[in-house]
Amino acid sequence: MSEKINAGQKTAVITGASRGIGRAVALALAEQGYRLGLCCRKDIRKLREVESRALNAGAPKVLVRQADMSVYEEGTEFAEAVLREFGHADVLVNNAGMSIVGLFQDLTPQDWRKITDTNIGSVYTMCHALLPSMIHRKAGRIINISSVWGSVGGSCEVAYSATKGAVNALTRALGKELAPSGIAVNAIACGAIDTQMNTVFGKEALDGLAQEIPAGRMGRPEEVADTVLALLEAPLYLTGQVITLDGGWT
């Protein structure tokens, strides 16, 4: 983004912020002067590194917490810590997510519950915890990080596709519900982004995948972050939308 958003004393909350897309979004918002509430599931050391970089990049203050977003109580505790520290949240970026690759018939009930609790349950938890403050202030932006598989489905990623489809539906419905309160809700349906989550496929498969994408390459986490910034600058009239970012792939 060429121009700096006038963040003032605005606060952005980002889940799954220790790496990949979440990390890129955190650093981009830090450069815009946002105070940050960041969480991750397990690698608190990497999250502390993001905290340090965010402070150096211009974030006035950063709150970090280790929280498993598939557990309602842990997500709620994180949200409450943000509200205690900053008083309110202006921006919520729901990025926490996981993928399970394999045949549907091999998916265990435990795996199904884990991926649904993480990918869609975390969105419910964070929205449920932070919305009362946003509604009271009649201001807020919610951006859900989704996937093209939520729109078109992905073979051997049935559970992931189902959860991202649910995220898309939640985005559209919640956008309608919150528009009278001055709160915009949108999602970014990412295509193949060059993050650690996709390294499970191996270099040969990823090279082949890149050849299928009209843009000729995988997306970068920083491009997702730029899209987040663009949505934060967009009119509130842009709400309930699922924006596809996939280099023309789907």
C-alpha positions in Angstrom: 0.0 0.0 0.0 1.4 3.4 -1.0 -0.4 5.5 1.6 -0.4 4.9 5.4 -3.8 4.2 7.0 -4.6 6.7 9.7 -4.6 4.1 12.5 -4.4 6.5 15.4 -4.9 4.4 18.5 -6.7 1.6 16.7 -6.3 -2.0 17.7 -6.1 -5.1 15.4 -6.5 -8.7 16.6 -5.0 -11.4 14.6 -5.2 -15.1 15.3 -2.6 -17.6 14.0 0.0 -14.8 13.9 3.2 -16.6 14.4 3.9 -17.5 10.8 2.7 -17.3 7.2 -0.3 -15.1 6.4 -1.0 -14.1 10.1 2.6 -13.0 10.5 2.5 -10.9 7.3 -0.8 -9.3 8.3 0.6 -8.5 11.7 3.7 -6.8 10.3 1.7 -4.9 7.7 -0.7 -3.5 10.3 2.3 -2.7 12.6 3.7 -0.5 9.8 0.3 1.3 9.8 0.6 2.1 13.5 -2.0 -0.4 14.8 -1.8 -1.7 18.4 -1.8 -5.5 18.0 -3.3 -8.4 19.9 -1.6 -11.6 18.5 -2.0 -15.3 19.3 -0.7 -18.6 18.2 -1.4 -22.2 19.1 2.0 -23.6 20.0 5.1 -21.7 18.8 5.2 -18.8 21.3 8.9 -18.3 20.4 8.1 -17.4 16.8 5.2 -15.2 18.0 7.7 -13.3 20.3 9.8 -12.7 17.2 6.8 -11.3 15.4 6.1 -9.1 18.4 9.7 -7.7 18.3 9.5 -7.1 14.6 6.1 -5.4 14.9 7.3 -3.1 17.6 10.3 -2.1 15.4 7.9 -1.6 12.5 5.8 0.9 14.3 3.2 -0.8 16.4 2.8 1.3 19.6 2.0 -1.8 21.7 1.7 -5.6 21.1 -0.1 -8.1 23.3 0.8 -11.8 22.6 -0.8 -14.9 24.0 -0.5 -18.6 23.4 -4.0 -20.0 22.8 -5.5 -23.0 21.0 -8.3 -21.4 19.0 -10.1 -24.7 18.7 -10.9 -24.4 22.4 -13.6 -21.9 23.1 -12.3 -21.0 26.6 -8.8 -20.3 25.4 -10.0 -18.1 22.5 -12.3 -16.2 24.9 -9.5 -15.7 27.4 -7.4 -14.2 24.6 -10.2 -11.9 23.5 -10.8 -10.8 27.1 -7.1 -10.1 27.5 -7.2 -7.8 24.4 -10.2 -5.9 25.8 -8.5 -5.5 29.1 -5.3 -4.2 27.6 -6.7 -2.0 24.8 -10.3 -1.3 25.7 -11.7 -2.4 22.4 -10.8 -4.0 19.0 -11.2 -2.1 15.8 -10.1 -4.9 13.5 -10.4 -8.7 13.8 -8.5 -10.9 11.4 -9.5 -14.5 11.8 -6.6 -16.4 10.4 -6.2 -19.4 12.7 -6.5 -22.5 10.6 -5.3 -26.0 9.9 -5.6 -28.5 7.0 -5.8 -32.3 6.9 -4.8 -33.9 3.6 -6.0 -37.4 2.8 -9.0 -39.5 1.7 -12.3 -38.6 3.3 -12.9 -42.2 4.4 -9.7 -42.1 6.4 -10.7 -39.0 8.3 -11.4 -39.8 12.0 -14.1 -38.3 14.1 -11.4 -36.7 16.2 -9.7 -35.1 13.1 -13.1 -33.8 11.9 -13.9 -32.2 15.3 -10.4 -30.7 15.5 -10.5 -29.1 12.0 -14.0 -27.8 12.4 -13.3 -26.4 15.9 -10.2 -24.7 14.6 -11.3 -23.4 11.2 -14.9 -22.3 11.9 -15.1 -22.6 15.6 -12.4 -20.0 16.1 -14.2 -17.6 13.9 -17.3 -18.0 16.0 -15.4 -17.6 19.2 -13.5 -14.5 18.3 -16.5 -12.8 16.7 -18.7 -13.8 19.7 -16.2 -12.3 22.1 -15.4 -9.1 20.4 -18.6 -8.1 18.7 -20.4 -6.7 21.7 -17.7 -4.0 22.0 -17.8 -3.3 18.2 -21.6 -3.1 18.2 -21.6 -0.7 21.2 -19.1 1.6 19.4 -20.9 1.1 16.0 -17.5 0.5 14.4 -15.4 -2.4 13.4 -14.0 -4.5 10.6 -13.9 -8.3 10.5 -11.8 -10.1 7.9 -11.9 -13.9 7.7 -9.0 -15.6 5.9 -10.7 -18.3 3.8 -9.8 -20.4 0.8 -10.8 -21.0 -2.8 -11.5 -24.6 -1.6 -14.5 -23.1 0.3 -16.0 -22.2 -3.0 -15.0 -25.0 -5.4 -13.9 -27.8 -3.1 -10.6 -29.6 -3.1 -10.0 -33.3 -3.5 -8.4 -35.0 -0.5 -9.2 -31.8 1.5 -12.9 -32.4 2.1 -12.9 -31.3 5.7 -10.8 -28.2 5.0 -13.1 -27.3 2.1 -16.2 -27.8 4.2 -14.9 -25.6 7.0 -13.9 -22.8 4.6 -17.3 -23.0 2.9 -18.8 -22.5 6.3 -16.5 -19.5 6.8 -17.7 -18.0 3.5 -21.3 -18.5 4.5 -20.8 -17.0 7.9 -19.1 -14.0 6.3 -22.0 -13.3 4.0 -24.7 -13.8 6.7 -22.8 -11.8 9.4 -22.1 -9.0 7.0 -25.8 -8.6 6.5 -26.6 -8.8 10.2 -23.9 -6.2 11.2 -24.2 -3.7 8.4 -26.8 -1.6 10.4 -24.2 -1.4 13.2 -21.5 0.1 10.9 -19.4 -3.1 11.0 -18.0 -4.6 7.7 -17.4 -8.3 7.5 -15.5 -9.7 4.5 -13.4 -12.8 3.7 -10.4 -13.3 1.5 -10.6 -16.7 -0.3 -6.9 -17.4 -0.9 -5.6 -19.7 -3.6 -2.2 -21.4 -3.3 -0.1 -19.2 -1.0 3.5 -19.9 -0.3 3.3 -20.8 3.4 4.5 -23.6 5.6 1.0 -25.2 5.4 1.6 -26.1 1.8 5.0 -27.6 2.2 3.3 -30.9 2.9 2.9 -31.3 -0.8 6.6 -31.3 -1.7 8.6 -29.2 -4.2 7.7 -31.2 -7.3 4.0 -31.0 -6.6 4.2 -27.3 -5.8 6.1 -26.6 -9.0 3.4 -28.4 -10.9 0.8 -26.4 -9.1 2.4 -23.1 -9.9 2.2 -24.0 -13.6 -1.5 -24.4 -13.3 -1.9 -20.9 -12.0 -2.3 -18.2 -14.8 -0.1 -15.8 -12.8 2.6 -18.4 -13.1 3.4 -18.7 -9.4 2.0 -19.1 -5.9 0.8 -16.1 -4.0 2.9 -14.5 -1.2 1.6 -13.9 2.3 2.5 -10.2 1.9 -0.1 -10.1 -1.0 -2.8 -11.4 1.4 -1.7 -8.7 3.9 -2.0 -6.0 1.2 -5.5 -7.2 0.5 -6.3 -6.9 4.2 -5.1 -3.3 4.1 -7.2 -2.7 1.0 -10.3 -4.0 2.7 -9.6 -1.8 5.7 -9.6 1.3 3.4 -12.7 0.2 1.5 -16.1 1.8 2.2 -18.2 0.1 4.8 -20.7 -0.4 1.9 -18.3 -3.3 0.9 -19.5 -6.0 3.3 -20.6 -9.6 3.2 -18.2 -10.3 0.4 -15.8 -13.2 -0.3 -12.8 -11.8 -2.3 -10.9 -14.3 -4.3 -7.1 -13.9 -4.3 -5.7 -16.7 -6.4 -3.8 -15.4 -9.5 -6.7 -16.4 -11.8 -6.5 -20.1 -10.7 -10.1 -20.9 -10.1 
